[in-house]
Amino acid sequence: MIIKKFTEKTEEEALAAAQKELGDGVVVMNVKSVKGKGPFAFLKPKMIEMTVALEDEREAMRTVRREAARTEKMEAARTQTGAGMSVASSQNIEKKLDSLQTLLEDRMKQEDSRRKEEELAREAASAETQRPADEAAEKPSKENEEGRNTEQEKFLKLLYNAMIDNEVDEKYANQILEETEHTKKPNVPIDYILANVYQKMILKFGKSDGITAAEKNPRVVFFIGPTGVGKTTTIAKIASSYSVDEKKKVALLTLDTYRIAAAEQLRTYANILEVPFRVIYTEEELKEAIADFAEYDYIFVDTAGHSHQNAEQLGKMKELLQSVTGNANRQVFLVLSATTKYRDLLKIAENYKTVADYQLIFTKLDETTTLGNLLNLKLYTDAPIAYVTYGQNVPDDIERFNPQKTVKQLLGGKA
């Protein structure tokens, strides 16, 4: 794996430089702002430093061989100190993944200490009752067990536990570790294992185009999902970004005629943004509104939230979405709460799949400490995650989905 940093004025320029040198297969591992260097550095604007990775089989194996040779030389010292990793390896991964390895390493040491204490306690308890012959017979078995319980295996178990603690489905956690190449070969450095798992998880999340501009006529964007997940607030945040920040012509429509409060809330946001707003009751009114706003860039449509188990309402929504044809360019986003139970999320995603193909938006990330459901739903539906929200503030508390940040959290690090 090739790891390299690029420093440019913007994130886009840094990514372009990385792709120019290493190709389109690079994976962004970390992005941060750094101060300028040289004379009068304090007067210079901050730069963007991007760390990228490119999996290179030959480079990976050269690294493995170098680490294997060094491991043999340092084996005695490592046995005495109990250090699980070389200083060089630790420094290398810290550069790549901030403090994530330090956290994992500390957990490994704690687990080793706990395991040794338990072994000492068991030996002390059995020493009084076991015969010397039994102890002699038992010794080779213990040595074999220690041989099997390698450092790499312990580290993989730690990564697995971190994913499970974050409520990643066991099936997907096992799949990720099984797909990670070279992790079960002897003498593979732990920093390579971590970087490999990290990259595999980022690739599984993939990329999302989000809301894309239509070549001609407006982009009609529907937001669907259960009641109470925050569709209306999410629409307001996105509409504000396009209207205020990007200076696009935006119109807001609502199909939610069941809850007067929801319609009035969206009307209030429309008034603040000074964009047109309309309540839609029928398919004909929807078609008419799209025609009336034909010169606009985006038409954002709020829909009524209802039970995902109501087949009749899902059928009506499907018919309504299918009525948007002709010059209209449609996109659909399924809005889900990150606090919803996993089994319910699976059923919701499955039932809404009968309505339309969609991208995902996860809300209420500030109300949960585990993000495993983001990966679970991505892998279950194969639908891209476009946005995440983490609060009620409009137009703030929303961002494009960042797989690097999420993977760090899933592996036990901080965002």
ROGULUM-103370 format. One line per field, with one value per residue (C-alpha): residue number from 0; y, z, x. Coordinates in pm, 1 decimal, m for minus. Example, Ala and Ser with C-alpha at 12.3 -4.5 7.8 and 13.67 -1.06 7.14 Angstrom:
<rs>
resi <- (0; 1);
Y <- (m450.0; m106.0);
Z <- (780.0; 714.0);
X <- (1230.0; 1367.0);
</rs>
This chain:
<rs>
resi <- (0; 1; 2; 3; 4; 5; 6; 7; 8; 9; 10; 11; 12; 13; 14; 15; 16; 17; 18; 19; 20; 21; 22; 23; 24; 25; 26; 27; 28; 29; 30; 31; 32; 33; 34; 35; 36; 37; 38; 39; 40; 41; 42; 43; 44; 45; 46; 47; 48; 49; 50; 51; 52; 53; 54; 55; 56; 57; 58; 59; 60; 61; 62; 63; 64; 65; 66; 67; 68; 69; 70; 71; 72; 73; 74; 75; 76; 77; 78; 79; 80; 81; 82; 83; 84; 85; 86; 87; 88; 89; 90; 91; 92; 93; 94; 95; 96; 97; 98; 99; 100; 101; 102; 103; 104; 105; 106; 107; 108; 109; 110; 111; 112; 113; 114; 115; 116; 117; 118; 119; 120; 121; 122; 123; 124; 125; 126; 127; 128; 129; 130; 131; 132; 133; 134; 135; 136; 137; 138; 139; 140; 141; 142; 143; 144; 145; 146; 147; 148; 149; 150; 151; 152; 153; 154; 155; 156; 157; 158; 159; 160; 161; 162; 163; 164; 165; 166; 167; 168; 169; 170; 171; 172; 173; 174; 175; 176; 177; 178; 179; 180; 181; 182; 183; 184; 185; 186; 187; 188; 189; 190; 191; 192; 193; 194; 195; 196; 197; 198; 199; 200; 201; 202; 203; 204; 205; 206; 207; 208; 209; 210; 211; 212; 213; 214; 215; 216; 217; 218; 219; 220; 221; 222; 223; 224; 225; 226; 227; 228; 229; 230; 231; 232; 233; 234; 235; 236; 237; 238; 239; 240; 241; 242; 243; 244; 245; 246; 247; 248; 249; 250; 251; 252; 253; 254; 255; 256; 257; 258; 259; 260; 261; 262; 263; 264; 265; 266; 267; 268; 269; 270; 271; 272; 273; 274; 275; 276; 277; 278; 279; 280; 281; 282; 283; 284; 285; 286; 287; 288; 289; 290; 291; 292; 293; 294; 295; 296; 297; 298; 299; 300; 301; 302; 303; 304; 305; 306; 307; 308; 309; 310; 311; 312; 313; 314; 315; 316; 317; 318; 319; 320; 321; 322; 323; 324; 325; 326; 327; 328; 329; 330; 331; 332; 333; 334; 335; 336; 337; 338; 339; 340; 341; 342; 343; 344; 345; 346; 347; 348; 349; 350; 351; 352; 353; 354; 355; 356; 357; 358; 359; 360; 361; 362; 363; 364; 365; 366; 367; 368; 369; 370; 371; 372; 373; 374; 375; 376; 377; 378; 379; 380; 381; 382; 383; 384; 385; 386; 387; 388; 389; 390; 391; 392; 393; 394; 395; 396; 397; 398; 399; 400; 401; 402; 403; 404; 405; 406; 407; 408; 409; 410; 411; 412; 413; 414);
Y <- (0.0; 339.2; 617.4; 976.7; 1330.9; 1618.6; 1980.8; 2227.9; 2533.3; 2336.7; 1981.6; 1951.3; 2057.9; 1812.1; 1525.9; 1622.6; 1623.0; 1281.2; 1133.1; 1284.7; 1119.9; 792.6; 740.0; 737.9; 440.2; 645.2; 639.9; 949.6; 853.0; 1190.5; 1559.5; 1846.3; 2213.8; 2298.7; 2625.1; 2760.6; 2720.1; 2948.5; 3318.5; 3510.7; 3184.4; 3348.7; 3575.4; 3290.5; 3123.0; 2771.1; 2483.9; 2152.3; 1843.9; 1524.6; 1177.2; 919.4; 547.1; 328.9; m46.1; m182.6; m554.9; m535.2; m248.6; m427.8; m743.7; m547.9; m389.8; m730.5; m869.2; m567.8; m592.2; m969.2; m927.3; m653.3; m859.8; m1146.8; m913.8; m748.5; m1061.7; m1091.1; m727.1; m748.2; m1057.5; m872.3; m549.5; m697.3; m428.3; m533.7; m309.7; m137.8; 234.6; 292.0; 109.2; 305.2; 638.4; 541.7; 454.9; 754.4; 974.5; 790.6; 757.0; 1023.2; 870.3; 564.0; 318.5; 460.8; 393.2; 39.6; m29.6; 78.7; m155.8; m441.4; m380.7; m370.8; m695.6; m859.8; m744.9; m877.7; m1210.7; m1255.3; m1181.2; m1442.8; m1697.8; m1633.2; m1671.0; m2000.8; m2134.8; m2040.8; m2208.2; m2529.1; m2553.8; m2706.5; m2985.0; m3078.1; m3336.3; m3243.8; m3487.7; m3307.0; m2975.4; m3111.3; m3242.1; m2915.3; m2696.1; m2784.6; m2725.2; m2374.0; m2299.6; m2413.6; m2198.7; m1893.8; m1965.3; m1966.0; m1656.5; m1429.0; m1055.0; m1024.1; m1238.8; m1033.1; m712.8; m847.6; m950.4; m599.4; m448.8; m694.7; m602.8; m232.1; m284.9; m497.4; m235.2; 15.6; m224.2; m330.8; m651.7; m959.5; m1078.2; m761.6; m739.9; m1095.3; m1026.3; m720.1; m903.6; m1208.4; m992.4; m812.8; m956.0; m1079.5; m1026.3; m1390.6; m1431.0; m1432.0; m1119.8; m881.3; m541.2; m428.0; m83.6; m252.0; m457.9; m146.8; 53.6; m237.2; m279.2; 97.9; 113.3; m183.8; m22.9; 309.6; 129.6; m51.7; 281.2; 400.5; 746.7; 939.2; 1203.2; 1356.0; 1594.2; 1648.5; 1931.6; 1846.5; 1929.3; 2076.3; 2171.1; 2150.9; 1863.9; 1738.3; 1592.5; 1385.3; 1318.5; 1007.4; 817.9; 734.7; 988.8; 1176.4; 1124.3; 1495.0; 1517.8; 1874.1; 2011.6; 1828.1; 1979.6; 2326.7; 2276.1; 2155.4; 2422.1; 2690.7; 2563.9; 2570.7; 2895.4; 3107.7; 2960.5; 2848.1; 3113.7; 2856.6; 2901.9; 2675.8; 2598.7; 2404.3; 2176.3; 1963.4; 1656.9; 1624.4; 1728.2; 1508.5; 1731.1; 2101.2; 2182.7; 2023.5; 2227.3; 2549.0; 2473.8; 2436.3; 2748.6; 2942.0; 2824.3; 2920.6; 3271.0; 3312.2; 3194.9; 3398.4; 3101.5; 2989.9; 2735.3; 2531.9; 2264.5; 1976.1; 1757.5; 1563.2; 1429.5; 1695.1; 1973.5; 1824.7; 1820.9; 2176.7; 2298.8; 2136.8; 2306.2; 2643.5; 2618.5; 2488.9; 2767.2; 2678.0; 2473.4; 2258.1; 2164.2; 2000.5; 1794.3; 1697.7; 1388.6; 1260.5; 1033.2; 715.3; 358.7; 156.6; m131.4; 54.1; m106.0; 116.5; 441.7; 307.3; 217.6; 567.4; 722.2; 496.5; 607.6; 971.7; 942.4; 758.6; 1041.8; 1271.2; 1202.0; 1395.8; 1690.7; 1648.5; 1493.1; 1303.0; 1200.1; 1027.1; 1029.6; 798.5; 981.1; 755.6; 817.6; 674.0; 598.7; 353.1; m14.7; m218.7; m465.0; m180.3; m4.8; m319.3; m346.3; 24.2; 10.2; m305.7; m170.1; 169.1; m11.1; m106.4; 263.6; 387.9; 360.8; 598.0; 739.7; 750.6; 1040.5; 962.5; 1207.3; 1243.5; 1133.1; 1354.0; 1129.3; 805.0; 685.1; 404.8; 441.5; 77.2; 105.8; 338.8; 61.6; m204.5; m22.2; 71.3; m291.9; m421.0; m179.6; m91.1; 263.0; 549.7; 762.7; 1124.2; 1335.0; 1307.2; 1549.3; 1596.6; 1858.6; 2084.7; 2403.7; 2534.8; 2575.3; 2412.9; 2061.3; 1886.3; 1770.2; 1550.1; 1198.5; 1149.7; 778.7; 845.0; 1006.3; 734.9; 447.3; 599.7; 601.2; 245.1; 127.0; 298.8; 633.8; 986.9; 1180.2);
Z <- (0.0; m98.8; 154.7; 48.8; 150.3; m79.5; 31.1; m177.9; m134.3; m150.3; m92.6; m460.9; m572.8; m331.0; m460.7; m821.6; m748.5; m583.6; m874.6; m1126.0; m959.6; m832.3; m1047.4; m987.3; m750.4; m455.7; m130.6; 90.3; 442.6; 615.4; 540.1; 766.9; 757.3; 812.5; 857.8; 583.9; 611.0; 557.9; 634.4; 743.2; 765.1; 995.7; 709.1; 471.3; 440.5; 573.6; 331.5; 296.6; 369.3; 227.1; 305.7; 40.4; 1.8; m303.3; m260.7; m438.9; m405.0; m475.3; m235.4; 30.0; 5.5; 16.4; 337.4; 477.0; 403.5; 559.2; 870.8; 891.9; 889.6; 1148.1; 1363.5; 1384.3; 1504.7; 1763.8; 1886.5; 2208.6; 2302.0; 2223.8; 2445.2; 2739.1; 2702.9; 2585.4; 2320.9; 2053.0; 1780.8; 1677.9; 1733.5; 1362.0; 1288.2; 1557.3; 1426.8; 1071.6; 1143.0; 1370.9; 1075.7; 863.9; 1110.8; 1373.3; 1720.7; 1617.9; 1649.8; 1986.8; 2114.0; 1974.6; 2105.9; 2456.0; 2440.9; 2331.6; 2628.5; 2865.6; 2720.6; 2750.3; 3109.0; 3196.9; 3025.5; 3206.5; 3541.9; 3473.6; 3371.6; 3687.3; 3899.3; 3732.4; 3771.4; 4136.8; 4197.4; 4018.8; 4151.6; 4481.4; 4323.3; 4004.1; 4004.2; 3857.6; 3572.1; 3487.3; 3489.4; 3257.4; 3018.3; 3027.0; 2942.9; 2570.0; 2531.3; 2673.3; 2447.7; 2144.5; 2249.3; 2283.0; 1939.7; 1786.3; 1969.6; 1763.6; 1782.5; 1448.0; 1566.3; 1881.1; 1678.2; 1433.9; 1727.7; 1868.0; 1536.4; 1525.1; 1878.4; 1795.9; 1502.7; 1709.1; 1986.6; 1720.3; 1623.5; 1289.1; 1192.9; 1274.5; 916.6; 776.7; 1042.4; 960.1; 587.9; 614.8; 808.3; 583.3; 273.9; 414.2; 232.6; 401.8; 753.1; 851.4; 720.2; 978.0; 1048.9; 874.4; 1049.6; 1241.5; 1082.4; 744.6; 880.1; 1018.5; 700.4; 493.3; 701.9; 702.2; 323.8; 269.9; 485.1; 301.5; m29.3; 96.7; 177.2; m173.8; m304.5; m342.7; m603.0; m378.0; m550.6; m904.1; m1137.1; m1431.7; m1778.9; m1877.4; m1675.7; m1297.0; m1085.2; m891.6; m561.1; m343.1; 23.4; 150.3; 477.7; 801.4; 1030.3; 1270.2; 1103.0; 1022.5; 651.9; 664.4; 859.2; 630.6; 322.9; 475.2; 537.4; 184.2; 26.8; 222.4; 95.9; m267.6; m247.4; m26.4; m76.7; m438.8; m558.7; m730.3; m806.1; m564.2; m514.5; m225.3; m250.5; 13.5; m32.9; 342.7; 374.9; 682.0; 920.8; 900.8; 1124.4; 878.0; 585.5; 787.2; 899.9; 540.5; 441.8; 712.0; 580.4; 226.7; 342.7; 516.5; 207.1; m17.7; m242.3; m376.3; m180.4; m273.3; m109.6; m347.3; m316.5; m644.2; m922.6; m1155.5; m916.3; m891.9; m1269.7; m1288.7; m1023.9; m1204.3; m1525.3; m1349.9; m1208.2; m1530.5; m1525.7; m1176.3; m1091.3; m814.5; m687.7; m343.7; m253.1; 102.0; 136.9; 409.8; 663.3; 734.5; 847.2; 617.7; 674.7; 510.4; 164.4; 37.8; 114.2; m29.2; m347.1; m377.4; m331.8; m600.1; m844.5; m762.0; m814.4; m1143.0; m1261.9; m1269.9; m1623.5; m1938.3; m1894.7; m1520.3; m1382.4; m1065.5; m766.3; m452.0; m104.3; 174.7; 506.3; 805.8; 1170.2; 1297.3; 1625.7; 1470.7; 1560.2; 1306.3; 1230.4; 1170.8; 940.8; 730.2; 692.0; 612.8; 349.4; 195.8; 171.2; 31.4; m232.8; m389.2; m428.4; m606.8; m621.5; m366.0; m198.1; 181.4; 428.3; 796.4; 1060.1; 1437.3; 1452.5; 1760.3; 1940.6; 1914.4; 2011.7; 1753.7; 1376.2; 1270.5; 1109.4; 845.5; 721.1; 770.1; 557.0; 291.0; 245.7; 272.3; 18.9; m191.5; m186.1; m150.7; 165.1; 52.3; 368.7; 746.7; 995.8; 1363.0; 1507.3; 1448.4; 1352.0; 1004.7; 782.1; 991.7; 1137.2; 801.1; 586.1; 291.7; 411.2; 496.8; 490.6; 631.6; 945.4; 991.3; 949.8; 1212.9; 1456.3; 1366.2; 1446.3; 1783.4; 1701.7; 1726.3; 1435.8);
X <- (0.0; 133.6; 62.7; 130.7; 38.0; m55.0; m82.6; m281.4; m502.7; m829.6; m944.6; m1036.9; m689.5; m525.3; m739.8; m666.5; m292.3; m316.0; m512.6; m271.4; 27.9; m121.4; m430.6; m805.1; m784.0; m660.1; m857.4; m865.1; m757.4; m739.6; m797.0; m692.0; m597.6; m231.3; m45.4; 175.1; 551.6; 847.4; 902.1; 592.1; 399.9; 148.3; 43.7; m19.2; m360.7; m406.4; m353.3; m530.8; m321.1; m470.5; m337.8; m425.2; m362.8; m319.5; m311.5; m6.6; 54.3; 424.4; 480.1; 275.9; 483.8; 810.2; 683.8; 592.9; 940.5; 1113.5; 899.3; 952.4; 1331.1; 1315.8; 1078.1; 1326.3; 1601.7; 1383.0; 1202.0; 1404.5; 1351.5; 982.6; 946.5; 1102.7; 907.6; 578.7; 557.8; 313.7; 447.5; 767.1; 807.6; 843.6; 516.7; 333.1; 456.4; 367.1; 4.2; m45.7; 37.7; m216.4; m503.2; m439.4; m472.5; m671.7; m383.4; m280.4; m629.7; m633.1; m283.7; m383.7; m680.6; m453.9; m223.6; m519.9; m650.8; m306.3; m272.9; m618.2; m547.4; m213.3; m375.4; m641.6; m378.3; m175.1; m485.9; m577.3; m221.1; m212.5; m547.5; m452.3; m95.6; m210.1; m413.2; m225.9; 54.4; 396.0; 332.9; 12.3; 194.9; 462.7; 197.7; 14.1; 312.5; 344.3; m29.3; 5.4; 298.2; 101.7; m192.8; 30.6; 174.1; m171.9; m284.5; m62.5; m39.4; m217.7; m507.7; m546.8; m546.0; m806.6; m1022.7; m991.0; m1103.3; m1392.8; m1500.9; m1480.9; m1717.3; m1956.7; m1956.1; m2063.7; m2348.6; m2206.9; m2386.9; m2174.2; m2212.3; m2058.0; m1784.9; m1672.8; m1695.3; m1470.1; m1199.8; m1216.2; m1174.2; m871.5; m571.6; m253.2; m390.9; m343.9; 8.8; 290.8; 491.9; 251.0; 289.2; m14.3; m14.0; m59.5; m351.2; m521.7; m470.7; m600.7; m917.0; m966.1; m941.3; m1173.6; m1443.3; m1416.0; m1450.2; m1760.0; m1925.5; m1841.1; m1920.1; m2242.8; m2313.3; m2577.3; m2816.1; m2696.1; m2788.8; m3010.1; m2886.3; m3220.9; m3527.0; m3537.1; m3413.9; m3718.8; m3600.6; m3836.0; m3769.9; m3947.9; m3940.4; m4124.0; m4285.0; m4061.2; m3722.7; m3677.1; m3758.4; m3893.5; m3597.3; m3355.3; m3519.6; m3489.1; m3116.8; m3049.3; m3268.6; m3084.8; m2749.3; m2856.3; m3051.3; m2824.4; m2478.0; m2495.1; m2743.7; m2964.3; m3334.2; m3520.1; m3888.7; m4043.1; m4347.6; m4516.8; m4734.0; m4778.8; m5141.6; m5191.9; m4997.6; m5077.1; m4780.7; m4537.5; m4673.2; m4661.0; m4307.4; m4189.7; m4385.1; m4199.0; m3864.1; m3970.1; m4059.8; m3725.0; m3538.6; m3770.4; m3842.1; m4182.7; m4385.6; m4689.8; m4908.2; m4985.0; m5294.8; m5309.5; m5089.2; m5228.2; m5127.3; m4779.1; m4739.2; m4870.5; m4624.7; m4333.1; m4441.6; m4480.6; m4125.9; m3971.2; m3709.5; m3589.1; m3281.6; m3427.4; m3772.5; m3760.0; m4067.5; m4161.2; m4380.1; m4607.2; m4447.5; m4637.5; m4587.1; m4364.8; m4607.1; m4897.0; m4896.6; m5178.6; m4996.7; m4672.8; m4858.9; m5003.3; m4659.5; m4517.2; m4785.4; m4720.7; m4346.3; m4398.7; m4622.4; m4317.3; m4206.7; m4132.0; m3896.7; m3865.2; m3545.5; m3626.6; m3415.7; m3539.5; m3383.3; m3494.1; m3454.9; m3384.3; m3305.7; m2977.6; m3157.5; m3405.4; m3363.8; m3166.6; m3447.1; m3690.8; m3442.7; m3410.5; m3787.7; m3825.2; m3551.7; m3697.0; m4052.3; m3949.6; m3741.8; m4074.3; m4153.7; m3840.5; m3463.5; m3319.0; m3012.3; m2991.1; m2991.6; m2932.0; m3057.2; m3011.3; m2649.0; m2621.7; m2870.4; m2673.4; m2326.3; m2308.9; m2295.9; m2294.0; m2636.8; m2493.5; m2267.0; m2534.2; m2790.7; m2536.2; m2438.1; m2796.3; m2948.5; m2642.5; m2783.6; m2531.9; m2538.1; m2564.9; m2604.1; m2603.6; m2757.1; m2674.1; m2908.2; m3207.5; m3024.2; m3111.3; m2912.8; m2637.6; m2609.7; m2588.6; m2298.1; m2218.4; m2149.8; m1781.3; m1687.5; m1338.6; m1476.8; m1739.0; m1491.9; m1262.8; m1555.4; m1657.0; m1303.0; m1306.0; m1145.1; m1278.3; m1432.7);
</rs>
